[in-house]
Amino acid sequence: MAANGTPHPLDVHILPQPNYIDAVRWIPPLSPFHRLIAAAAFDSDTTTSTFQIHSLTVTQPNSPPTLTLQYSHPTPSRISSLKVCHHNKPLVAASTAVGSLHFLVTDPVRGRVESELSLPEGELHAGPISCVDLAESGSECVTVGEDGKVNLVCVDGGSERLSYRRVFDGNGLVGYTAAKWASPTEFATGGLGFGLQWWDLRKPGGPASQFKANWTRATTSGIVHSIDIHPSRKHTCVAGGSSGTVFAWDLRWQQQPIILSGVETGEVSAYSPCESEVWEVQYDNYMHSKNIGNMSSSRILPVMICSEDGILAVVEQGEEPIELLAEPCAINSFDIDRQNPSVRCHMQSGVGIHSHFVEAVVSCSDMNSIIFWDPINVFFLSMSLSLCTMRG
């Protein structure tokens, strides 16, 4: 199988998994030959949810990897958001559909959870927690919900208790569905109407800046599902949401969005790889841009996306999208391994995938699989696990 627009064909191998995988995240590795993956699993037969740690082992360069369940930890309900901090000892933050929040300190040697701190349902939000994000230091976590609340949770490694403060309460008049840290004191949120908000903890009382999607009436009813901010360009947010829409918001030109995919002026853009919900976006730091040699600071870097209609692709400003994978089910999430610049992973109901330059993990909805790939290998994990090997 060849990815549309990529120079290498892909071989796909499927390894079945027993549960749906709602989200996947890489856990920082101690060895390039022994990788750990955090997964949010859901058993539809028993309606039980678990946080899982899987061990991914590649014994031969051209042979399928083995995925072994190392640890399983029950959660009160289905996991709504899963994030991993790569600072010091790996810390996992998992929020649930009933509104509880769990912090899990993992042991990267044994592949187990060493300790857990949690806040019960109803403590932070009136209903589900839509999204959480851990600061780079791992000491703070931002949570947002459709109830309009924005919270900052302090994670003190030396304490057995969690503390939090409410940054903002919209009293149900607004709702937030995505969040992403930009710096130790700044983060972005997104929600209904393709709106984005920029928060500065040094300026309390509300967002320091807001972007309202008024470039076309046809898209203002959309929802932002995911936000990413490049570590070297914190002034630019990229967001993915309804109708295959992916756009960037540059704080220097706050009311002028940069459309990368989706609906523009009421019509579907020629550069749209999908037409359904975009569930996750991440800057593809290792994808080679055609214009990388003369790329200015105002040009948007390549972005990897996954969608409800089963598309995993890379979109770039002014370029045709590169379709990496097309599946018959939704791709829920993916993750790019920042510590291994040759692999990516994504999820379709449990899929992990990585591109030909970065390692990633992905999840798919109805396949129950996880996908991964690197310059040599690509894998994915759902209710089945798929391995894609790039030949070339």
Residue pairs with C-beta under 8 A, 6 or more apart in sequence:
1 9
1 10
1 11
1 12
1 388
2 8
2 9
2 10
3 10
3 322
3 323
3 324
3 325
3 356
4 322
4 323
4 324
5 320
5 321
5 322
5 323
6 322
6 324
6 355
6 356
7 356
7 392
8 356
8 390
8 391
8 392
9 390
9 391
9 392
10 373
10 378
10 388
10 389
10 390
10 391
11 387
11 388
11 389
11 390
11 391
12 378
12 380
12 386
12 387
12 388
13 64
13 379
13 385
13 386
13 387
13 388
13 389
14 369
14 384
14 385
14 386
14 387
15 64
15 67
15 369
15 381
15 384
15 385
15 386
15 387
16 368
16 369
16 383
16 384
16 385
17 67
17 350
17 368
17 369
17 370
17 381
17 382
17 383
17 384
17 385
18 43
18 368
18 383
19 41
19 42
19 43
19 44
19 50
19 350
19 368
19 383
20 41
20 42
20 43
20 44
20 349
20 350
20 365
20 368
20 382
20 383
21 39
21 40
21 41
21 42
21 332
21 347
21 349
21 350
21 351
21 363
21 364
21 368
21 369
21 370
21 381
21 382
21 383
22 40
22 41
22 42
22 78
22 79
22 82
22 332
22 333
22 347
22 349
22 350
22 363
23 39
23 40
23 79
23 81
23 82
23 332
23 333
23 347
23 363
24 37
24 38
24 39
24 40
24 82
24 333
24 334
24 335
24 345
24 346
24 347
24 350
24 351
24 352
24 361
24 362
24 363
24 370
24 381
25 37
25 38
25 39
25 82
25 83
25 84
25 92
25 335
25 361
26 35
26 36
26 37
26 38
26 84
26 335
26 336
26 337
26 339
26 345
26 359
26 361
27 35
27 36
27 37
27 38
27 53
27 84
27 90
27 92
27 106
27 108
28 84
28 86
28 90
28 108
28 339
29 35
29 36
29 108
29 339
29 340
30 108
30 109
32 340
33 57
33 58
34 55
34 56
34 57
35 55
35 56
35 57
36 53
36 54
36 55
36 56
36 70
36 106
36 108
36 111
37 53
37 54
37 55
37 56
37 67
37 345
37 352
37 361
37 370
37 381
38 51
38 52
38 53
38 82
38 84
38 92
38 106
39 51
39 52
39 53
39 54
39 347
39 350
39 363
39 370
39 381
40 49
40 51
40 52
40 78
40 79
40 82
40 94
41 49
41 50
41 51
41 52
41 72
41 350
42 48
42 49
42 50
42 78
42 79
43 49
43 50
48 74
49 74
49 75
49 76
49 77
49 78
49 79
49 96
50 72
50 73
50 74
50 75
51 72
51 73
51 74
51 75
51 79
51 82
51 92
51 94
51 102
51 104
51 113
52 69
52 71
52 72
52 73
53 69
53 70
53 71
53 72
53 106
53 111
53 112
53 113
54 67
54 68
54 69
54 70
54 370
54 381
55 67
55 68
55 69
55 70
55 111
56 65
56 66
56 67
56 372
56 379
57 65
57 66
57 67
57 68
58 65
58 377
59 65
59 66
61 376
61 377
62 376
62 389
64 387
65 372
65 377
65 379
65 387
67 370
67 381
67 385
70 110
70 111
70 112
71 111
71 112
71 113
73 104
73 113
73 116
75 94
75 96
75 100
75 102
76 96
76 98
76 100
76 121
77 96
77 97
77 98
77 100
78 96
78 97
79 94
79 95
79 96
79 97
80 95
80 96
80 97
80 128
80 129
80 130
80 131
81 93
81 94
81 95
81 129
81 130
81 131
81 132
82 92
82 93
82 94
82 333
83 92
83 93
83 94
83 132
83 133
83 134
83 141
84 90
84 91
84 92
84 93
84 134
85 91
85 92
85 93
85 134
85 135
85 136
85 137
85 138
86 338
86 339
87 136
87 137
87 138
88 138
89 105
89 106
89 107
89 108
89 114
90 105
90 106
90 108
91 103
91 104
91 105
91 106
91 134
91 138
91 155
92 103
92 104
92 105
92 106
93 101
93 102
93 103
93 104
93 132
93 133
93 134
93 141
94 101
94 102
94 104
94 132
95 101
95 102
95 128
95 129
95 131
95 132
95 143
96 102
96 121
96 128
96 129
97 128
98 121
98 128
99 121
99 122
99 123
99 124
99 125
99 126
99 127
99 128
99 129
99 145
100 118
100 119
100 120
100 121
100 123
100 129
101 118
101 119
101 123
101 124
101 129
101 132
101 141
101 143
101 153
102 116
102 117
102 118
103 116
103 117
103 118
103 141
103 155
103 162
104 113
104 115
104 116
105 113
105 114
105 115
105 116
105 157
106 112
106 113
106 114
107 113
107 114
117 155
117 160
117 161
117 162
118 162
119 153
119 162
119 164
123 164
124 143
124 145
124 149
124 151
124 153
124 164
125 143
125 145
125 147
125 149
125 151
126 145
126 147
126 149
127 145
127 146
127 147
128 145
128 146
129 143
129 144
129 145
130 144
130 145
130 146
130 175
130 176
130 177
130 178
131 143
131 144
131 176
131 177
131 178
131 179
132 141
132 142
132 143
132 144
132 179
133 141
133 142
133 179
133 180
133 181
133 187
134 140
134 141
134 181
135 141
135 142
135 181
135 184
136 181
136 184
137 184
138 155
138 157
139 154
139 155
139 156
139 157
140 152
140 153
140 154
140 155
141 152
141 153
141 155
142 150
142 151
142 152
142 153
142 167
142 179
142 181
142 187
143 149
143 150
143 151
143 153
143 179
144 150
144 151
144 176
144 177
144 178
144 179
144 189
144 191
145 175
145 176
146 175
146 176
146 177
146 191
147 170
147 172
147 175
148 168
148 169
148 170
148 171
148 172
148 173
148 174
148 175
148 176
149 166
149 168
149 169
149 170
149 176
150 166
150 167
150 168
150 169
150 176
150 179
150 189
150 199
151 164
151 165
151 166
151 167
152 164
152 165
152 166
152 167
152 201
153 162
153 163
153 164
154 162
154 163
154 164
155 162
156 162
156 163
167 199
167 201
167 204
168 199
168 206
168 207
170 176
174 191
174 192
175 191
175 192
176 189
176 190
176 191
176 197
177 190
177 191
177 192
177 223
177 224
177 225
178 189
178 190
178 191
178 224
178 225
178 226
178 227
178 239
179 187
179 188
179 189
179 190
179 227
180 187
180 188
180 189
180 227
180 228
180 229
180 237
181 187
181 229
182 188
182 198
182 229
182 234
182 237
183 234
185 200
185 201
185 202
186 198
186 199
186 200
186 201
186 208
186 234
187 199
188 196
188 197
188 198
188 199
188 227
188 229
188 237
189 196
189 197
189 199
189 207
189 227
190 196
190 197
190 224
190 225
190 226
190 227
190 239
190 241
191 197
191 223
191 224
192 221
192 222
192 223
193 212
193 213
193 220
193 221
193 222
194 213
194 219
194 220
194 222
194 223
194 224
194 239
194 241
194 242
194 245
194 247
195 210
195 211
195 212
195 213
195 224
196 210
196 211
196 224
196 227
196 237
196 239
196 249
197 207
197 209
197 210
197 211
198 207
198 208
198 209
198 210
198 211
198 237
198 251
199 207
199 208
200 208
209 251
209 254
211 249
211 254
211 255
211 257
212 255
213 219
213 220
213 222
213 257
214 220
214 255
215 256
215 257
215 259
215 264
215 265
216 263
216 264
216 265
216 266
217 266
218 263
218 266
219 242
219 243
219 245
219 262
219 263
221 242
222 241
222 242
222 243
222 245
222 263
223 241
223 242
223 277
224 239
224 240
224 241
225 240
225 241
225 242
225 277
225 278
225 279
225 280
226 239
226 240
226 241
226 278
226 279
226 280
226 281
227 237
227 238
227 239
227 281
228 237
228 238
228 281
228 282
228 283
228 303
229 236
229 237
229 238
230 236
230 238
230 283
230 285
230 301
233 297
233 301
235 250
235 251
235 252
236 248
236 249
236 250
236 251
236 300
237 248
237 249
237 251
238 246
238 247
238 248
238 249
238 260
238 281
238 283
238 300
238 303
239 246
239 247
239 248
239 249
239 281
240 246
240 278
240 279
240 280
240 281
240 305
241 277
241 278
242 277
242 278
243 262
243 263
243 275
243 276
243 277
244 261
244 262
244 263
244 268
244 272
244 273
244 274
244 275
244 276
244 278
244 307
245 259
245 261
245 262
245 263
245 278
246 259
246 260
246 261
246 262
246 278
246 281
246 303
246 305
246 315
247 257
247 258
247 259
247 260
247 262
248 257
248 258
248 260
248 300
248 317
249 257
249 258
250 256
250 258
250 298
252 298
258 300
258 317
259 269
260 271
260 300
260 303
260 315
260 316
260 317
261 269
261 271
261 272
261 273
261 274
261 278
261 305
261 315
261 321
262 268
262 269
262 272
262 278
263 269
268 275
271 315
271 319
271 320
271 321
272 321
273 305
273 307
273 311
273 313
273 315
273 321
273 323
274 305
274 307
274 308
274 309
274 311
274 313
275 309
276 307
276 308
276 309
276 330
277 307
277 308
278 305
278 306
278 307
278 308
279 306
279 307
279 308
279 330
279 331
279 332
279 333
280 305
280 306
280 332
280 333
280 334
280 346
281 303
281 304
281 305
282 303
282 304
282 334
282 335
282 336
283 301
283 302
283 303
283 304
284 301
284 302
284 303
284 304
284 314
284 336
284 344
284 355
284 357
284 358
285 301
285 336
285 338
285 341
285 358
286 341
286 342
286 355
286 357
286 358
287 302
287 304
287 314
287 316
287 322
287 355
287 357
287 358
288 357
289 295
289 301
289 302
289 316
289 319
290 316
290 319
291 299
295 301
299 317
300 316
300 317
301 316
302 314
302 315
302 316
303 314
303 315
303 316
304 312
304 313
304 314
304 324
304 334
304 336
304 344
304 355
304 360
305 311
305 312
305 313
305 314
305 315
306 312
306 331
306 332
306 333
306 334
306 346
306 347
306 348
306 362
307 313
307 330
307 331
308 330
308 331
309 330
310 325
310 326
310 327
310 328
310 329
310 330
310 331
310 348
310 364
311 323
311 325
311 326
311 327
311 331
312 323
312 324
312 325
312 326
312 327
312 331
312 334
312 346
312 353
312 362
312 371
313 321
313 322
313 323
313 324
313 325
314 321
314 322
314 324
314 355
315 321
315 322
316 322
324 353
324 355
325 331
325 346
325 353
325 362
325 371
325 380
325 388
327 348
327 351
327 364
327 367
328 366
328 367
329 348
329 349
329 364
329 365
329 366
329 367
329 382
330 348
330 349
330 364
330 365
330 366
331 346
331 347
331 348
331 351
331 362
331 363
331 364
331 365
332 347
332 348
332 349
332 350
332 351
332 362
332 363
332 364
332 365
333 346
333 347
333 362
333 363
334 344
334 345
334 346
334 347
334 351
334 352
334 353
334 360
334 361
334 362
334 363
334 371
335 344
335 345
335 346
335 352
335 360
335 361
335 362
336 344
336 345
336 354
336 358
336 359
336 360
337 343
337 344
337 345
337 354
337 358
337 359
337 360
337 361
340 358
340 359
340 374
341 357
341 358
341 359
342 354
342 357
342 358
342 359
342 374
342 375
342 376
343 354
343 358
343 359
343 360
343 372
343 373
343 374
343 375
343 377
344 353
344 354
344 355
344 357
344 358
344 359
344 360
344 361
344 372
344 373
344 374
345 352
345 353
345 354
345 359
345 360
345 361
345 362
345 370
345 371
345 372
345 373
345 379
345 380
345 381
346 352
346 353
346 354
346 360
346 361
346 362
346 363
346 371
346 380
347 361
347 362
347 363
347 364
347 369
347 370
347 371
347 380
347 381
347 382
348 362
348 363
348 364
348 365
348 366
348 367
348 369
348 371
348 380
348 382
349 363
349 364
349 365
349 366
349 367
349 368
349 369
349 382
349 383
350 363
350 364
350 367
350 368
350 369
350 370
350 381
350 382
350 383
350 384
350 385
351 361
351 362
351 363
351 364
351 367
351 369
351 370
351 371
351 380
351 381
351 382
351 386
352 360
352 361
352 362
352 363
352 370
352 371
352 372
352 379
352 380
352 381
352 385
353 360
353 361
353 362
353 371
353 372
353 373
353 378
353 379
353 380
353 386
353 388
354 360
354 361
354 371
354 372
354 373
354 374
354 378
354 379
355 373
355 378
356 373
356 374
356 375
356 378
356 390
357 375
358 374
359 372
359 373
359 374
360 371
360 372
360 373
361 370
361 371
361 372
361 379
361 380
361 381
362 370
362 371
362 372
362 380
362 381
363 369
363 370
363 381
363 382
364 371
364 380
364 382
365 382
367 382
367 383
367 384
368 382
368 383
368 384
369 380
369 381
369 382
369 383
369 384
369 385
369 386
370 379
370 380
370 381
370 382
370 385
370 386
371 378
371 379
371 380
371 381
371 382
371 385
371 386
371 388
372 378
372 379
372 380
372 381
372 387
373 379
373 380
373 388
373 390
375 390
376 389
376 390
377 387
377 388
377 389
377 390
378 387
378 388
378 389
378 390
379 385
379 386
379 387
379 388
380 386
380 387
380 388
